[in-house]
Amino acid sequence: MDHARRTGLAADELRVLRLLAEGETVDVVARRLGVSERTVRRKTRSACDKVGCETTIEAIVWAVRHELL
């Protein structure tokens, strides 16, 4: 089982975090993934909740430290 699965993060949550980490805005991420901005925000919040972070930046840092991004 890979590390992302052990953390409970879904592939789409990691894709969202990766694009945000690259500096993309929520609206750009939504367009690139073909989803709504609301979905991007929901996936970001879900990722934060799963890893115990309060903010998107904290979740991105957490993912980088755990070599997921």
Buried (B, 14 or more C-beta within 10 A) or exposed (E): EEEBEEBEBBEBBBBBBBBBBEEBEBEBBBBEBEBEBEBBBBBBEBBBEBBEBEEBEEBBBBBEEBEBB
